[in-house]
Amino acid sequence: MSEEVKPESVSLCPLGTAAAPEPEMLCIFGTGDLGRSLGQRLLQSGYKVVYGSRRPHSCGPLPQGAQVMSHAAAAQSASLVFICIHREHYDFLEKLAPQLKGKVLVDVSNNLKKNLYPEANAEYLQRLIPGAHVVKGFNTLSAWALQNGPSDANRQVYLCGNSAEAKQAVAEMATKLGFTVLDRGSLSAARELEDFPLQLFPEWRLPLRLAFGLTAAFFIYVVIRDVVYTYVEQGKDISFRIMVSLANRVFPIVSLIMLSLCYLPGVIAGFLQLYRGTKYRRFPDWLDRWMLCRKQLGLLALAFASLHVLYTLIIPIRYYVRFKISQSTISKFKENQTSEFDTTSAWRSDSYYAVGILGFGVYLLLGITSLPSVSNALSWREFSFIQSKLGYLTLFLCTFHTYLYGWNKFLYPSYYKWYTPPAFMLGLVLPSVVLVLKLLLILPCVDRTLTRIRQGWERNDPNDDTKESLLT
C-alpha cells in the first residue's frame, strides 16, 4: 500500500501584518539647546525619547513626539540616559542612584576652561553613581551639528568608558545617527575629551605662528631696504608705499615659502627612508608634527597668494601710479622724446604674467581639492595626484614666476642696498632647494629604490634572499 505524499506548503502573510519592532526608549536629562537638538535627532533616527526635568509641566518647547517626566520616572523608563546638564548641577543625581543603577549614563558636559576641577566631569559622575556605567561622549558636537546631522567637519564622536558593553551600546546608537565612533579607551581619558572643545585651532597654531613670523620679518626687511634707505641716502619720504607696494612684495614671498614648507617634509621623509633602508621606523616627532600641518600651511599659502593677486589688480588705480605715468608722459612730450618698443621686455613681462596666472590657477585647484566635501568625492589616487604632482607643478610655476620677475636684477649692484639682497632673492632660496631635492628623488635609480622601500622592502631584511643591489 503506497503512502500518499502530501505536498508541503508555506503559509504566506502580508508583510504589513508582521508586528514592527518596538522603538528603543532613550532618556535625556536636560532641556537646553543641546538636549533639545539631541532629542530631535534621536526621534528622526527612529528612537523614542523621554526627557527628565525638574519642571515637567513648564520646561519650554521640546521636539514633537517626545515625552516629559520627572527625573526619577524618566530614568526608570530607559536603559540609556544622556546627562545634558552642567557639572555644578550633578548633586541631585546622587539621590537618583537607585533608579540609575545599572543604567548607561552618557556624559556630554564640558567646562569653561581647562583644569577647572581636580577630576573630569565623567569621573565625578561615576563617583556619584557607582552603580551606573558612565560613558563620556558627544561632548565635541554642537547643538547645530546634532540638529542638522553630521557633516564632513563634525562626523566623529569620541567615546571613553570602563564598560565595554556600555560603550558598545552608545557606539551603535551613534552609528545609527550617522556618526563615526572613535573609542579612546577607559574613563581616565575623559579629561582629554573634555579639553578638546576648549582648544582654539590646535592644528593651526604652528602654521599661523610661522605665517606671522615670516610676514613680520620680511615686512621689516623691505621697510629698512626701501623706506629707511631712501630716506637716509636720498632724503626722500616714500613711507606711503608701505600700505600697498611693500605689502605686495611681502605677500608673494611668504606664500612661496609656505608652499615650499608644504612639500619639504615629504622630501626629507624620502631621503630619511633611503638612508634607513626601511619604512618601518618612525619619523622624528618634529617631522611628524610638520607633516600633520601641511594642509594648514597650504591653505595659508593660498590666502597670501590671493592677497597678492588682489593687491596687484589695484595697482593701475593707485594715485602714485597714475601720477608717475602722467609725469613721464608730460616729461617726454616736453622733451620731444619717444621710447622704442623692446621685444625682450615684452616677452619677459608677458611670460611673467602668464606663468603667474597659471600658477595661481593650479594653486586654487589645490585649495579646492583640500576641502572635505571635494576630497571625499575623490579616490585616493586622484587626491594623491592632485596634491602631489600638481602641487609640485604649482611650486615650479610660482618659483619660475618669481625668477621671471627678478630676470637679470641680480647682476646690478644698485639692487643690493646696503649690501643686502632684494627680498625676492631670499624668497627663492627655499623653493629652489625643494625643487632640486625633489628632482634628485625622481631620478630613475633613486625612485626605484624609494618605491621598493615604500612597498615594504628593507635593506637589511633577513628574509630577502635575492641579495640584489638596490640600483639594479
VEXGUDREN-899969 format. One record per residue (C-alpha): x, y, z. Coordinates in steps of 0.001 Angstrom, whole numbers, padded with zeros to 6 digits, always signed. Example, Ala and Ser with C-alpha at 12.3 -4.5 7.8 and 13.67 -1.06 7.14 Angstrom:
+012300-004500+007800/+013670-001060+007140/
END
This chain:
+000000+000000+000000/+001579+003202-001127/+001726+006097+001242/+000193+009258-000089/+002680+012113-000164/+001182+015468+000550/+002828+018496-000973/+004493+020798+001524/+003006+024251+001722/+004088+027529+003328/+001566+029959+004685/+002293+033463+003396/+001203+036503+005341/+001168+040076+004116/+004249+041992+005187/+002139+044677+006757/+000655+042252+009265/+004023+041490+010917/+004491+043255+014197/+007025+046092+013856/+009798+046116+016465/+009183+048477+019310/+011448+051570+019097/+014018+051789+021860/+013359+054363+024561/+016194+056774+025393/+016232+059291+028224/+017685+062809+028266/+018314+064813+031420/+018324+068469+030435/+016059+070521+028178/+018562+073121+026976/+019733+073675+023396/+021906+070566+023316/+019259+068379+024938/+016546+069531+022539/+018774+069099+019470/+019880+065646+020595/+016266+064613+021215/+015178+065815+017787/+017998+063868+016122/+017139+060714+018064/+013475+060971+017108/+014397+061388+013437/+016530+058244+013695/+013650+056110+014979/+014140+056241+018748/+011584+057146+021394/+012705+059970+023654/+011710+060877+027181/+013018+063977+028921/+013712+064150+032618/+013042+067611+034012/+012616+069195+037429/+009642+071123+035954/+007898+068636+033636/+004952+070950+033001/+006921+074149+032248/+010210+073150+030658/+009802+075040+027401/+009320+073795+023821/+010558+070281+023101/+010692+068181+019904/+007359+066881+018766/+006824+063274+019830/+008981+063421+022957/+007640+062779+026461/+008459+064747+029599/+008562+063273+033095/+010269+063818+036389/+013887+062734+036589/+013073+059611+038602/+010239+058467+036308/+012252+059166+033151/+015274+057275+034446/+013196+054181+035116/+011772+054136+031572/+015079+053855+029669/+018313+051908+029943/+020444+054662+028401/+020407+058184+029809/+022064+061297+028355/+023256+063740+031016/+022928+067109+029253/+023383+069314+032292/+026325+071231+033745/+028575+069664+036342/+027551+072112+039063/+024023+070647+038901/+025095+066985+039280/+024354+066857+043007/+020696+065884+042564/+021770+062791+040603/+023122+061225+043774/+019554+060960+045078/+018599+059079+041897/+021277+056409+042394/+018698+053600+042921/+016859+054492+039710/+020118+054875+037734/+021745+051678+038972/+022816+049510+036031/+021966+052250+033523/+024321+053593+030861/+024944+057293+031529/+026338+059331+028642/+028044+062447+029979/+028079+065192+027331/+029192+068053+029583/+032151+070405+029047/+033887+073004+031187/+034587+076677+030575/+038352+076247+030897/+040960+073560+031472/+041777+072171+034931/+038711+073819+036444/+038109+070761+038646/+040513+068195+040104/+038845+065372+038164/+036981+065010+034900/+033213+065522+034875/+032613+061923+033798/+034826+060584+036590/+032958+062757+039083/+029656+061418+037749/+030890+057837+038098/+031889+058525+041695/+028438+059988+042446/+026646+056965+040970/+028994+053969+041282/+026276+051528+040234/+025890+053102+036774/+028072+052683+033682/+029328+056136+032715/+030448+056789+029139/+031948+060102+028052/+030818+061094+024575/+029071+063536+022252/+030729+066462+024054/+032659+067509+020926/+029437+068063+018944/+027478+071292+018919/+023714+071611+019100/+023762+072776+015476/+025626+069646+014344/+023176+067395+016176/+020134+069178+014806/+021302+069310+011183/+023006+065944+011044/+026683+065056+010697/+028779+066820+008097/+032331+066226+006962/+033760+068567+009583/+031997+067069+012630/+031296+063443+011787/+033386+061925+014567/+032167+061044+018054/+034761+060262+020721/+033864+057781+023456/+035574+056544+026589/+034369+054413+029489/+035225+051493+031737/+032435+049213+030489/+032905+047692+027030/+029199+046752+026855/+028126+050315+027701/+030450+051780+025089/+029159+049308+022519/+025559+050377+023198/+026458+054064+022800/+028540+053336+019697/+025650+051514+017994/+023327+054392+018748/+025858+056972+017444/+026373+054957+014269/+022627+054893+013700/+022646+058691+013975/+025236+058817+011173/+028400+059489+013169/+031761+057739+013142/+032786+056456+016572/+036347+056591+017919/+036973+054675+021157/+039543+056477+023320/+039778+053802+025976/+038853+053884+029654/+037165+056674+031600/+040576+058071+032547/+040645+059626+029049/+037570+061734+029880/+039646+064808+030786/+041321+064681+027396/+037937+064541+025651/+036635+067413+027769/+039641+069519+026759/+039021+069011+023031/+036287+071689+022692/+038439+074183+024638/+041255+074075+022094/+041280+077046+019717/+042567+075993+016292/+045120+073493+017685/+046222+072343+014221/+046589+075931+013001/+048820+077263+015760/+052177+076366+014215/+051211+077455+010660/+049736+080732+011948/+052803+081496+014044/+055033+080698+011098/+052985+082900+008764/+053009+085771+011230/+056751+085431+011830/+057627+085321+008125/+055347+088259+007339/+056773+090398+010130/+060393+089528+009286/+060104+090241+005572/+057999+093345+006127/+060624+094828+008429/+063309+093817+005935/+061702+095565+002941/+060857+098662+005009/+064514+099017+006003/+065771+098424+002444/+063255+100699+000708/+061831+103317+003042/+064664+103790+005520/+067391+103500+002883/+065736+106053+000602/+065244+108487+003463/+068819+108169+004731/+070641+108117+001380/+068403+110389-000716/+066364+112335+001812/+063056+111251+000242/+059974+110138+002157/+058307+107203+000411/+056627+105795+003516/+053281+105864+001694/+054436+102808-000256/+054196+100693+002902/+050446+100186+002548/+050367+098637-000940/+053735+098387-002694/+055717+096853+000145/+052827+094670+001289/+052513+093354-002257/+056180+092377-002134/+055869+090517+001160/+052709+088503+000415/+054053+086514-002576/+057334+085802-000769/+055540+084411+002290/+053168+082434+000050/+056042+080861-001886/+057999+079950+001255/+054953+078405+002957/+054116+076434-000180/+057685+075131-000136/+057258+074161+003508/+054266+072010+002481/+056464+069783+000316/+059803+069960+002113/+058823+067432+004855/+057856+064872+002195/+061259+065295+000570/+063018+064977+003926/+060990+061842+004682/+062046+060334+001344/+065737+060892+001991/+065320+059587+005552/+063773+056372+004261/+066579+056000+001735/+069164+056468+004475/+067492+053982+006828/+066584+051496+004110/+063139+050843+005615/+059739+052437+006049/+059014+050730+009359/+060963+053109+011580/+059120+056127+012937/+059951+059588+011773/+061190+062079+014372/+058423+063797+016326/+059192+067190+014788/+058804+065731+011293/+055528+064033+012252/+054090+067305+013561/+055330+069129+010483/+053683+066650+008099/+050393+066800+010003/+050066+070561+009469/+050829+070599+005730/+047197+071219+004832/+047053+074309+007031/+050359+075557+005607/+048999+075168+002088/+045737+076981+002812/+047585+079892+004414/+049934+079992+001430/+046908+080187-000872/+045499+083030+001230/+048718+085040+000842/+048760+084323-002898/+045169+085578-003160/+046138+088780-001347/+048990+089226-003819/+046556+088901-006733/+044122+091427-005223/+046879+093937-004448/+048231+093564-007989/+044813+094280-009501/+044567+097665-007758/+047971+098866-008956/+046647+100770-012035/+044131+102787-009961/+046601+103950-007320/+047268+107683-007166/+051045+107150-007108/+050979+105030-010287/+048680+107404-012165/+050851+110358-011121/+054059+108649-012273/+052539+107746-015654/+051236+111269-016272/+054544+112826-015191/+056516+110550-017504/+054201+111266-020428/+054344+115040-019938/+058130+114988-019498/+058681+113067-022722/+056230+115323-024535/+058082+118454-023435/+061464+116997-024363/+060093+115579-027620/+061296+112081-026740/+059898+108698-027707/+060561+105225-026398/+061305+102345-028716/+059413+099104-028326/+061547+096491-026531/+060600+092984-027669/+062654+091339-024940/+060883+093282-022213/+057520+092443-023804/+058342+088732-023815/+059549+088860-020240/+056521+090730-018895/+054009+088576-020791/+055752+085398-019674/+055877+086703-016106/+052124+087362-016029/+051179+084166-017901/+053176+081899-015605/+051790+083721-012568/+048209+083238-013755/+048789+079537-014466/+050445+079067-011084/+047589+080747-009252/+045043+078690-011192/+046644+075398-010134/+047042+076898-006648/+043261+077343-006479/+042733+073768-007648/+044898+072508-004796/+042935+074580-002302/+039570+073390-003598/+040521+069699-003507/+041671+070049+000108/+038088+070819+001163/+036498+067749+002808/+033402+067890+000618/+035603+067691-002508/+038319+065331-001259/+035684+062808-000116/+034466+062569-003716/+037961+061695-004999/+039698+058358-004905/+042994+058151-003058/+044894+058003-006370/+043127+061090-007685/+043678+063026-004458/+047336+061983-004329/+047875+063005-007946/+046407+066462-007407/+048101+067168-004089/+051484+065722-005076/+052030+066005-008832/+050045+069197-009351/+051413+070515-006059/+054986+070337-007294/+053840+071831-010607/+052358+074745-008655/+055605+075199-006745/+057568+075152-010001/+055290+077670-011736/+055300+080071-008782/+059084+079794-008448/+059551+080360-012175/+057175+083323-011926/+059468+084854-009305/+062596+084166-011379/+060982+085975-014324/+060228+088889-012005/+063880+089090-010984/+065229+088425-014503/+068726+089969-014515/+068385+092231-011497/+070920+090183-009566/+073605+091492-011935/+073174+095149-010951/+074828+096442-007754/+072117+099106-007344/+069678+096394-006227/+071903+095455-003277/+071037+098346-000986/+073371+098459+001990/+074861+095236+000571/+071651+093322+001211/+069912+091219-001475/+066350+092020-002554/+063642+090197-000609/+062503+088134-003598/+066005+086621-003859/+065756+085431-000274/+062294+084041-001016/+063690+081945-003876/+066185+080028-001757/+063857+077506-000093/+061630+076674-003112/+064717+076229-005294/+066212+073825-002755/+062955+071844-002531/+062698+071529-006313/+066324+070396-006642/+065895+067785-003882/+062677+066536-005459/+064461+066292-008806/+067036+064023-007166/+064282+061803-005735/+062587+061282-009098/+065789+060157-010822/+065059+056603-012046/+067754+054894-009955/+066683+056701-006775/+062948+056441-007467/+063122+052660-007932/+064884+052274-004609/+062426+054503-002771/+059442+052745-004358/+060711+049351-003197/+061222+050644+000323/+057704+052090+000448/+056333+048753-000762/+057833+047011+002276/+061346+046068+001173/+064083+046529+003773/+067766+046870+003024/+068760+044557+005878/+065774+042210+005537/+066994+038713+006550/+064176+037108+004528/+065317+038736+001298/+067338+036000-000431/+067806+037840-003706/+070674+039968-002336/+070318+042149-005379/+071626+045641-005461/+069087+048382-004881/+070139+050101-008056/+069534+047079-010343/
END
